[in-house]
Amino acid sequence: MLGAPGLAFETWETANPHARGSSNDKITRMAEVEKSLTQLSPFRIEPSFVTRVWGYRDLSPWYDRVAQGDPLGEVWLNGDDCVIATGAQAGQTLGSLFGSAPQAMLGQAATSTGSPLLIKMIFAREKLSVQVHPDDAMARKYGEPRGKSECWYALAAEPGAKVAAGLKLGVTLDQVKAGIHDGTLEESLNILPVSAGDMIYVDAGTVHAIWPGSILLETQQNSDTTYRMFDYGRPRELHIEKSLEATRLVTRAGKIPPTVLSDRTVLIDVENFRVERLSVEGFRSSETLPAKLELAHGLSYLFAAAGTGRLDGEGFGPVDLPARGMVAVPATSPAFMVEDLGGLDLIRIAPNWPTA
């Protein structure tokens, strides 16, 4: 059990009485046991395919997956129920690993012990509901651990693709209420055209909607709390009172311009998460993955938006990173190299923690 290396050593020594030796031997063995308990190597995560009424039957060419029942609308890349595919923890769920080894996964700067982020791909064949997410304070008021701010990175977009992010300037809550009841809510929404490469921020309290035409990589606080305002006649539950309570008439939602640096492009860097594209010219050392001002020993995720890669380091076998695959890099990961096996478009995602 992480956090009790002395107990683990005592149990090992009790079971192996002939292994007792000098104090130096004991210290060496203690250090080896502690290292084995706290160091976690990078590992690939199996995606989870989630049904949604507005999704697709066939996710090709993005994934070799065809729905057997209801349409597929989301691919959760690091959900708590996603299964670890490689390494010593293979077969465990990601959530169970966060539960058993929070510090090894998250690092010293973490202010919570569970998985902080949920990363997924959105495949919308039809319009999603018009919805809003609560902030942390409102979520906790109703017994949830956290609210939900999110961002959308457009991996692809058809001509005319668009989303709704926020309300038009001057729209009142009474107009929102009227639009919900008479079916004209879309008239109050701030509509944004979407092109491949766009990053759109949707902070908690933003009334928003995803419409067909784009494939989105969504990074969000690890919460699935959604209040539906309007659902285009689908027979699903609406949460009108809570959605109105959560709504902010003015938010920071909108397109975020990229910040191009010498070794990366920062797509977004806000309170809860940082998302960036990393250049990999043949090989890239793990030491260069965090930004200069970023904590170097925290959790991060590597996502192959296109192409394929491989991670290889001391103490663990090669970990392949297929197209649209996700690898977790725990805070206590040993050093490694990322190799571009062809056309690798590498996205790095990391949680941001409060500084006060």
Protein Blocks (a to p, Z undefined) as FASTA:
>chain_A
ZZilmlmmmmmmmmmmmlgccfklmmmmmmmmmmmmmpccdddddddddddfklcfblcf
kbgcddfbbcdfbdcfkbfkbccfedjkgoiafklmmmmmmmlmnommlcbfbdfbdcdd
dddfbdcdddddddfklmmmnopabdcddddddfbdcehiacdedjdehiafklmmmmmm
nopmmmmpccddddehiacdddehiacdddehiacdddddddfbdcdfbgghpacdcdfk
lmmmmpcfbdcbdcddddddfkbccfbdcfkbccdddddehiacfklmpcfklcfkbccd
dddfbgcdddddehiacddddehiacdddfklccdddddfehpacddddddddfZZ
